[in-house]
Amino acid sequence: MDERGHLAAKFNNSKLTRIAHRKPPPKGASDMKCAANMQAATDQKYALLFYITPF
């Protein structure tokens, strides 16, 4: 059970990190860009939380 939980946490961390580092959208859509930046900041916060939490 511990081993499976550890693997799931690592997978979530890598997934969130990939989401946080996705490429920004074209500069034409300013509203979409703002929403994407907020989403990226939230994803980075959770990725950092997963990274810091000891397993």
PDB file of N, CA, C and O in Angstrom, chain B, residues numbered from 101:
ATOM      1  N   MET B 101       0.839  -1.201   0.000  1.00  0.00           N
ATOM      2  CA  MET B 101       0.000   0.000   0.000  1.00  0.00           C
ATOM      3  C   MET B 101       0.880   1.260   0.000  1.00  0.00           C
ATOM      4  O   MET B 101       0.611   2.204  -0.743  1.00  0.00           O
ATOM      5  N   ASP B 102       1.915   1.271   0.822  1.00  0.00           N
ATOM      6  CA  ASP B 102       2.829   2.410   0.844  1.00  0.00           C
ATOM      7  C   ASP B 102       3.502   2.598  -0.518  1.00  0.00           C
ATOM      8  O   ASP B 102       3.592   3.712  -1.034  1.00  0.00           O
ATOM      9  N   GLU B 103       3.969   1.492  -1.085  1.00  0.00           N
ATOM     10  CA  GLU B 103       4.677   1.572  -2.361  1.00  0.00           C
ATOM     11  C   GLU B 103       3.763   2.136  -3.450  1.00  0.00           C
ATOM     12  O   GLU B 103       4.186   2.974  -4.247  1.00  0.00           O
ATOM     13  N   ARG B 104       2.521   1.680  -3.483  1.00  0.00           N
ATOM     14  CA  ARG B 104       1.595   2.175  -4.511  1.00  0.00           C
ATOM     15  C   ARG B 104       1.297   3.659  -4.302  1.00  0.00           C
ATOM     16  O   ARG B 104       1.242   4.422  -5.267  1.00  0.00           O
ATOM     17  N   GLY B 105       1.105   4.069  -3.051  1.00  0.00           N
ATOM     18  CA  GLY B 105       0.837   5.484  -2.787  1.00  0.00           C
ATOM     19  C   GLY B 105       2.003   6.353  -3.213  1.00  0.00           C
ATOM     20  O   GLY B 105       1.806   7.444  -3.748  1.00  0.00           O
ATOM     21  N   HIS B 106       3.213   5.877  -2.980  1.00  0.00           N
ATOM     22  CA  HIS B 106       4.412   6.636  -3.355  1.00  0.00           C
ATOM     23  C   HIS B 106       4.474   6.812  -4.873  1.00  0.00           C
ATOM     24  O   HIS B 106       4.766   7.901  -5.366  1.00  0.00           O
ATOM     25  N   LEU B 107       4.199   5.742  -5.602  1.00  0.00           N
ATOM     26  CA  LEU B 107       4.241   5.807  -7.064  1.00  0.00           C
ATOM     27  C   LEU B 107       3.167   6.770  -7.581  1.00  0.00           C
ATOM     28  O   LEU B 107       3.423   7.540  -8.506  1.00  0.00           O
ATOM     29  N   ALA B 108       1.983   6.730  -6.999  1.00  0.00           N
ATOM     30  CA  ALA B 108       0.908   7.613  -7.450  1.00  0.00           C
ATOM     31  C   ALA B 108       1.301   9.071  -7.219  1.00  0.00           C
ATOM     32  O   ALA B 108       1.039   9.928  -8.063  1.00  0.00           O
ATOM     33  N   ALA B 109       1.928   9.350  -6.078  1.00  0.00           N
ATOM     34  CA  ALA B 109       2.338  10.723  -5.774  1.00  0.00           C
ATOM     35  C   ALA B 109       3.384  11.194  -6.783  1.00  0.00           C
ATOM     36  O   ALA B 109       3.333  12.336  -7.240  1.00  0.00           O
ATOM     37  N   LYS B 110       4.329  10.325  -7.131  1.00  0.00           N
ATOM     38  CA  LYS B 110       5.355  10.712  -8.103  1.00  0.00           C
ATOM     39  C   LYS B 110       4.711  10.998  -9.464  1.00  0.00           C
ATOM     40  O   LYS B 110       5.076  11.960 -10.139  1.00  0.00           O
ATOM     41  N   PHE B 111       3.756  10.159  -9.857  1.00  0.00           N
ATOM     42  CA  PHE B 111       3.090  10.369 -11.143  1.00  0.00           C
ATOM     43  C   PHE B 111       2.342  11.701 -11.150  1.00  0.00           C
ATOM     44  O   PHE B 111       2.413  12.453 -12.123  1.00  0.00           O
ATOM     45  N   ASN B 112       1.622  11.990 -10.056  1.00  0.00           N
ATOM     46  CA  ASN B 112       0.890  13.249  -9.991  1.00  0.00           C
ATOM     47  C   ASN B 112       1.848  14.430 -10.060  1.00  0.00           C
ATOM     48  O   ASN B 112       1.561  15.431 -10.718  1.00  0.00           O
ATOM     49  N   ASN B 113       2.983  14.313  -9.383  1.00  0.00           N
ATOM     50  CA  ASN B 113       3.961  15.397  -9.376  1.00  0.00           C
ATOM     51  C   ASN B 113       4.457  15.675 -10.789  1.00  0.00           C
ATOM     52  O   ASN B 113       4.494  16.829 -11.217  1.00  0.00           O
ATOM     53  N   SER B 114       4.839  14.623 -11.520  1.00  0.00           N
ATOM     54  CA  SER B 114       5.363  14.815 -12.872  1.00  0.00           C
ATOM     55  C   SER B 114       4.274  15.383 -13.785  1.00  0.00           C
ATOM     56  O   SER B 114       4.550  16.234 -14.630  1.00  0.00           O
ATOM     57  N   LYS B 115       3.041  14.911 -13.612  1.00  0.00           N
ATOM     58  CA  LYS B 115       1.941  15.404 -14.442  1.00  0.00           C
ATOM     59  C   LYS B 115       1.702  16.891 -14.177  1.00  0.00           C
ATOM     60  O   LYS B 115       1.562  17.677 -15.114  1.00  0.00           O
ATOM     61  N   LEU B 116       1.655  17.275 -12.903  1.00  0.00           N
ATOM     62  CA  LEU B 116       1.418  18.676 -12.568  1.00  0.00           C
ATOM     63  C   LEU B 116       2.567  19.554 -13.051  1.00  0.00           C
ATOM     64  O   LEU B 116       2.345  20.670 -13.521  1.00  0.00           O
ATOM     65  N   THR B 117       3.792  19.050 -12.937  1.00  0.00           N
ATOM     66  CA  THR B 117       4.942  19.834 -13.393  1.00  0.00           C
ATOM     67  C   THR B 117       4.856  20.059 -14.897  1.00  0.00           C
ATOM     68  O   THR B 117       5.138  21.157 -15.378  1.00  0.00           O
ATOM     69  N   ARG B 118       4.471  19.028 -15.639  1.00  0.00           N
ATOM     70  CA  ARG B 118       4.335  19.182 -17.084  1.00  0.00           C
ATOM     71  C   ARG B 118       3.247  20.206 -17.415  1.00  0.00           C
ATOM     72  O   ARG B 118       3.413  21.016 -18.327  1.00  0.00           O
ATOM     73  N   ILE B 119       2.139  20.170 -16.679  1.00  0.00           N
ATOM     74  CA  ILE B 119       1.055  21.125 -16.921  1.00  0.00           C
ATOM     75  C   ILE B 119       1.534  22.548 -16.610  1.00  0.00           C
ATOM     76  O   ILE B 119       1.215  23.485 -17.342  1.00  0.00           O
ATOM     77  N   ALA B 120       2.303  22.707 -15.520  1.00  0.00           N
ATOM     78  CA  ALA B 120       2.753  24.033 -15.110  1.00  0.00           C
ATOM     79  C   ALA B 120       3.729  24.630 -16.116  1.00  0.00           C
ATOM     80  O   ALA B 120       3.817  25.852 -16.237  1.00  0.00           O
ATOM     81  N   HIS B 121       4.463  23.789 -16.838  1.00  0.00           N
ATOM     82  CA  HIS B 121       5.474  24.288 -17.771  1.00  0.00           C
ATOM     83  C   HIS B 121       5.011  24.225 -19.225  1.00  0.00           C
ATOM     84  O   HIS B 121       5.838  24.221 -20.138  1.00  0.00           O
ATOM     85  N   ARG B 122       3.683  24.175 -19.449  1.00  0.00           N
ATOM     86  CA  ARG B 122       3.206  24.123 -20.829  1.00  0.00           C
ATOM     87  C   ARG B 122       3.439  25.484 -21.505  1.00  0.00           C
ATOM     88  O   ARG B 122       3.604  26.506 -20.839  1.00  0.00           O
ATOM     89  N   LYS B 123       3.446  25.464 -22.821  1.00  0.00           N
ATOM     90  CA  LYS B 123       3.724  26.696 -23.565  1.00  0.00           C
ATOM     91  C   LYS B 123       2.544  27.661 -23.447  1.00  0.00           C
ATOM     92  O   LYS B 123       1.390  27.234 -23.443  1.00  0.00           O
ATOM     93  N   PRO B 124       2.831  28.958 -23.353  1.00  0.00           N
ATOM     94  CA  PRO B 124       1.747  29.948 -23.284  1.00  0.00           C
ATOM     95  C   PRO B 124       1.019  30.060 -24.621  1.00  0.00           C
ATOM     96  O   PRO B 124       1.608  29.773 -25.663  1.00  0.00           O
ATOM     97  N   PRO B 125      -0.243  30.468 -24.614  1.00  0.00           N
ATOM     98  CA  PRO B 125      -1.014  30.609 -25.851  1.00  0.00           C
ATOM     99  C   PRO B 125      -0.543  31.821 -26.648  1.00  0.00           C
ATOM    100  O   PRO B 125       0.233  32.622 -26.128  1.00  0.00           O
ATOM    101  N   PRO B 126      -0.989  31.981 -27.893  1.00  0.00           N
ATOM    102  CA  PRO B 126      -0.616  33.151 -28.700  1.00  0.00           C
ATOM    103  C   PRO B 126      -1.006  34.452 -28.010  1.00  0.00           C
ATOM    104  O   PRO B 126      -1.965  34.494 -27.238  1.00  0.00           O
ATOM    105  N   LYS B 127      -0.254  35.514 -28.295  1.00  0.00           N
ATOM    106  CA  LYS B 127      -0.490  36.782 -27.597  1.00  0.00           C
ATOM    107  C   LYS B 127      -1.778  37.466 -28.049  1.00  0.00           C
ATOM    108  O   LYS B 127      -2.206  38.434 -27.420  1.00  0.00           O
ATOM    109  N   GLY B 128      -2.397  36.994 -29.108  1.00  0.00           N
ATOM    110  CA  GLY B 128      -3.617  37.623 -29.603  1.00  0.00           C
ATOM    111  C   GLY B 128      -4.766  37.522 -28.613  1.00  0.00           C
ATOM    112  O   GLY B 128      -5.528  38.476 -28.451  1.00  0.00           O
ATOM    113  N   ALA B 129      -4.901  36.382 -27.948  1.00  0.00           N
ATOM    114  CA  ALA B 129      -6.012  36.184 -27.009  1.00  0.00           C
ATOM    115  C   ALA B 129      -5.558  36.597 -25.612  1.00  0.00           C
ATOM    116  O   ALA B 129      -4.984  35.795 -24.876  1.00  0.00           O
ATOM    117  N   SER B 130      -5.819  37.850 -25.255  1.00  0.00           N
ATOM    118  CA  SER B 130      -5.335  38.358 -23.968  1.00  0.00           C
ATOM    119  C   SER B 130      -6.116  37.730 -22.804  1.00  0.00           C
ATOM    120  O   SER B 130      -5.530  37.409 -21.771  1.00  0.00           O
ATOM    121  N   ASP B 131      -7.441  37.554 -22.967  1.00  0.00           N
ATOM    122  CA  ASP B 131      -8.244  36.964 -21.898  1.00  0.00           C
ATOM    123  C   ASP B 131      -7.826  35.511 -21.652  1.00  0.00           C
ATOM    124  O   ASP B 131      -7.684  35.077 -20.509  1.00  0.00           O
ATOM    125  N   MET B 132      -7.635  34.782 -22.733  1.00  0.00           N
ATOM    126  CA  MET B 132      -7.210  33.387 -22.590  1.00  0.00           C
ATOM    127  C   MET B 132      -5.828  33.321 -21.948  1.00  0.00           C
ATOM    128  O   MET B 132      -5.558  32.441 -21.131  1.00  0.00           O
ATOM    129  N   LYS B 133      -4.952  34.257 -22.322  1.00  0.00           N
ATOM    130  CA  LYS B 133      -3.594  34.280 -21.772  1.00  0.00           C
ATOM    131  C   LYS B 133      -3.647  34.505 -20.258  1.00  0.00           C
ATOM    132  O   LYS B 133      -2.935  33.847 -19.501  1.00  0.00           O
ATOM    133  N   CYS B 134      -4.494  35.436 -19.829  1.00  0.00           N
ATOM    134  CA  CYS B 134      -4.617  35.723 -18.401  1.00  0.00           C
ATOM    135  C   CYS B 134      -5.113  34.483 -17.659  1.00  0.00           C
ATOM    136  O   CYS B 134      -4.576  34.134 -16.608  1.00  0.00           O
ATOM    137  N   ALA B 135      -6.119  33.828 -18.193  1.00  0.00           N
ATOM    138  CA  ALA B 135      -6.655  32.625 -17.554  1.00  0.00           C
ATOM    139  C   ALA B 135      -5.597  31.527 -17.519  1.00  0.00           C
ATOM    140  O   ALA B 135      -5.473  30.812 -16.525  1.00  0.00           O
ATOM    141  N   ALA B 136      -4.831  31.394 -18.609  1.00  0.00           N
ATOM    142  CA  ALA B 136      -3.806  30.354 -18.661  1.00  0.00           C
ATOM    143  C   ALA B 136      -2.709  30.645 -17.642  1.00  0.00           C
ATOM    144  O   ALA B 136      -2.192  29.727 -17.006  1.00  0.00           O
ATOM    145  N   ASN B 137      -2.353  31.919 -17.485  1.00  0.00           N
ATOM    146  CA  ASN B 137      -1.320  32.270 -16.509  1.00  0.00           C
ATOM    147  C   ASN B 137      -1.785  31.953 -15.093  1.00  0.00           C
ATOM    148  O   ASN B 137      -1.014  31.429 -14.289  1.00  0.00           O
ATOM    149  N   MET B 138      -3.044  32.268 -14.785  1.00  0.00           N
ATOM    150  CA  MET B 138      -3.572  31.942 -13.458  1.00  0.00           C
ATOM    151  C   MET B 138      -3.566  30.432 -13.249  1.00  0.00           C
ATOM    152  O   MET B 138      -3.197  29.951 -12.177  1.00  0.00           O
ATOM    153  N   GLN B 139      -3.973  29.690 -14.265  1.00  0.00           N
ATOM    154  CA  GLN B 139      -4.002  28.228 -14.170  1.00  0.00           C
ATOM    155  C   GLN B 139      -2.594  27.686 -13.971  1.00  0.00           C
ATOM    156  O   GLN B 139      -2.389  26.777 -13.167  1.00  0.00           O
ATOM    157  N   ALA B 140      -1.620  28.236 -14.698  1.00  0.00           N
ATOM    158  CA  ALA B 140      -0.239  27.775 -14.581  1.00  0.00           C
ATOM    159  C   ALA B 140       0.285  28.051 -13.175  1.00  0.00           C
ATOM    160  O   ALA B 140       0.991  27.220 -12.603  1.00  0.00           O
ATOM    161  N   ALA B 141      -0.055  29.214 -12.611  1.00  0.00           N
ATOM    162  CA  ALA B 141       0.396  29.537 -11.261  1.00  0.00           C
ATOM    163  C   ALA B 141      -0.195  28.544 -10.259  1.00  0.00           C
ATOM    164  O   ALA B 141       0.504  28.085  -9.355  1.00  0.00           O
ATOM    165  N   THR B 142      -1.473  28.212 -10.415  1.00  0.00           N
ATOM    166  CA  THR B 142      -2.106  27.241  -9.517  1.00  0.00           C
ATOM    167  C   THR B 142      -1.448  25.872  -9.661  1.00  0.00           C
ATOM    168  O   THR B 142      -1.188  25.198  -8.665  1.00  0.00           O
ATOM    169  N   ASP B 143      -1.179  25.462 -10.901  1.00  0.00           N
ATOM    170  CA  ASP B 143      -0.541  24.166 -11.128  1.00  0.00           C
ATOM    171  C   ASP B 143       0.849  24.137 -10.512  1.00  0.00           C
ATOM    172  O   ASP B 143       1.239  23.132  -9.918  1.00  0.00           O
ATOM    173  N   GLN B 144       1.598  25.223 -10.644  1.00  0.00           N
ATOM    174  CA  GLN B 144       2.939  25.280 -10.068  1.00  0.00           C
ATOM    175  C   GLN B 144       2.867  25.196  -8.552  1.00  0.00           C
ATOM    176  O   GLN B 144       3.701  24.541  -7.927  1.00  0.00           O
ATOM    177  N   LYS B 145       1.867  25.858  -7.950  1.00  0.00           N
ATOM    178  CA  LYS B 145       1.716  25.810  -6.497  1.00  0.00           C
ATOM    179  C   LYS B 145       1.499  24.369  -6.047  1.00  0.00           C
ATOM    180  O   LYS B 145       2.124  23.922  -5.086  1.00  0.00           O
ATOM    181  N   TYR B 146       0.617  23.637  -6.735  1.00  0.00           N
ATOM    182  CA  TYR B 146       0.361  22.248  -6.361  1.00  0.00           C
ATOM    183  C   TYR B 146       1.562  21.358  -6.654  1.00  0.00           C
ATOM    184  O   TYR B 146       1.850  20.432  -5.896  1.00  0.00           O
ATOM    185  N   ALA B 147       2.268  21.635  -7.760  1.00  0.00           N
ATOM    186  CA  ALA B 147       3.462  20.851  -8.070  1.00  0.00           C
ATOM    187  C   ALA B 147       4.505  21.053  -6.981  1.00  0.00           C
ATOM    188  O   ALA B 147       5.161  20.097  -6.568  1.00  0.00           O
ATOM    189  N   LEU B 148       4.666  22.289  -6.512  1.00  0.00           N
ATOM    190  CA  LEU B 148       5.616  22.573  -5.441  1.00  0.00           C
ATOM    191  C   LEU B 148       5.182  21.871  -4.159  1.00  0.00           C
ATOM    192  O   LEU B 148       6.015  21.335  -3.427  1.00  0.00           O
ATOM    193  N   LEU B 149       3.877  21.874  -3.887  1.00  0.00           N
ATOM    194  CA  LEU B 149       3.360  21.201  -2.702  1.00  0.00           C
ATOM    195  C   LEU B 149       3.664  19.707  -2.767  1.00  0.00           C
ATOM    196  O   LEU B 149       4.091  19.118  -1.774  1.00  0.00           O
ATOM    197  N   PHE B 150       3.447  19.094  -3.923  1.00  0.00           N
ATOM    198  CA  PHE B 150       3.755  17.674  -4.077  1.00  0.00           C
ATOM    199  C   PHE B 150       5.249  17.426  -3.945  1.00  0.00           C
ATOM    200  O   PHE B 150       5.670  16.413  -3.387  1.00  0.00           O
ATOM    201  N   TYR B 151       6.052  18.357  -4.462  1.00  0.00           N
ATOM    202  CA  TYR B 151       7.508  18.184  -4.439  1.00  0.00           C
ATOM    203  C   TYR B 151       8.031  18.269  -3.008  1.00  0.00           C
ATOM    204  O   TYR B 151       8.915  17.502  -2.628  1.00  0.00           O
ATOM    205  N   ILE B 152       7.493  19.199  -2.207  1.00  0.00           N
ATOM    206  CA  ILE B 152       7.973  19.397  -0.835  1.00  0.00           C
ATOM    207  C   ILE B 152       7.513  18.274   0.088  1.00  0.00           C
ATOM    208  O   ILE B 152       8.271  17.835   0.952  1.00  0.00           O
ATOM    209  N   THR B 153       6.286  17.810  -0.088  1.00  0.00           N
ATOM    210  CA  THR B 153       5.730  16.813   0.827  1.00  0.00           C
ATOM    211  C   THR B 153       6.585  15.548   0.840  1.00  0.00           C
ATOM    212  O   THR B 153       6.766  14.922  -0.204  1.00  0.00           O
ATOM    213  N   PRO B 154       7.115  15.160   2.001  1.00  0.00           N
ATOM    214  CA  PRO B 154       7.952  13.938   2.077  1.00  0.00           C
ATOM    215  C   PRO B 154       7.097  12.677   1.997  1.00  0.00           C
ATOM    216  O   PRO B 154       6.005  12.618   2.563  1.00  0.00           O
ATOM    217  N   PHE B 155       7.610  11.662   1.282  1.00  0.00           N
ATOM    218  CA  PHE B 155       6.878  10.400   1.164  1.00  0.00           C
ATOM    219  C   PHE B 155       7.712   9.297   1.801  1.00  0.00           C
ATOM    220  O   PHE B 155       7.293   8.140   1.819  1.00  0.00           O
TER     221      PHE B 155
END
